Amino acid sequence: RAPKPPAKGKLTFHSDFECGNLASAEEIVSGCEWDLALRPDTNNPKYRVWFYFGVSNVRRKQVAIFNLTNFSKSKSLYRDGMTPLVRST
């Protein structure tokens, strides 16, 4: 028997594609906030300065907060109002 799919809104994270670098995702507030850890950069294992991963099983209009817990870029353009690229289908 096939396993039952997770309920809609129970996010599923994946980075099993070229350049995907998500190491782990831990739900810290049910259905709305996750701590994400990134794998080290390929040519410099000391740093984690970018991220690339996918999320599926999202409910329509669901708000999700992702905390990158080991992002090593302390001085970032995100402080100046830039935002990550998000693509939704």
C-alpha positions in Angstrom: 0.0 0.0 0.0 1.3 3.5 -0.9 2.0 5.8 2.0 -0.6 8.5 2.7 0.5 11.9 1.3 1.0 14.7 3.9 -1.9 17.1 4.6 -1.9 20.2 2.4 0.1 22.9 4.1 2.6 20.4 5.6 5.6 21.6 3.6 8.0 19.3 1.9 11.5 20.6 1.3 13.9 19.2 -1.4 17.2 20.1 -2.9 18.0 16.9 -4.8 18.9 18.7 -8.0 22.0 20.4 -9.4 23.2 23.2 -7.1 20.5 22.4 -4.4 22.2 23.1 -1.1 19.6 22.5 1.7 20.9 20.2 4.4 17.9 20.1 6.7 14.6 21.8 7.5 13.0 21.7 11.0 9.5 22.9 11.7 9.6 25.2 14.7 6.1 26.6 14.6 3.4 24.3 13.3 2.6 25.1 9.7 4.3 28.5 9.5 7.9 28.7 10.5 11.0 26.5 9.7 14.7 26.6 10.6 16.7 25.7 7.5 20.4 24.6 7.5 22.5 24.9 4.3 25.2 22.6 3.1 28.6 24.3 2.7 29.6 25.9 -0.6 31.4 23.4 -2.9 34.7 25.2 -3.3 34.8 26.8 0.1 33.4 24.6 2.9 33.9 27.4 5.4 31.1 29.5 3.8 27.4 29.3 3.1 26.6 32.5 1.0 23.7 31.4 -1.2 20.8 29.0 -1.1 18.8 27.0 -3.6 16.0 24.6 -2.6 12.4 23.7 -3.4 9.3 23.6 -1.3 6.1 21.7 -2.2 2.7 20.9 -0.7 1.9 24.5 0.0 -1.7 25.6 0.8 -3.1 28.5 -1.2 -2.3 31.8 0.6 -0.1 30.0 3.1 2.5 32.2 4.9 5.8 30.6 5.6 8.8 32.0 7.5 12.2 30.4 6.7 15.1 31.1 9.1 18.5 30.4 7.5 20.3 29.3 10.6 23.8 29.0 9.2 23.9 31.6 6.4 27.4 33.0 6.7 26.9 36.3 4.9 26.5 38.7 7.8 26.7 41.9 5.6 24.1 41.2 3.0 22.0 43.1 0.5 18.9 41.7 2.2 19.5 44.4 4.9 19.1 47.0 2.2 15.7 45.8 1.0 16.6 43.1 -1.5 14.6 39.9 -1.3 15.2 36.3 -2.4 13.8 35.2 -5.8 10.6 33.2 -5.2 9.0 31.3 -8.0 5.5 29.8 -7.5 3.6 27.5 -9.9 
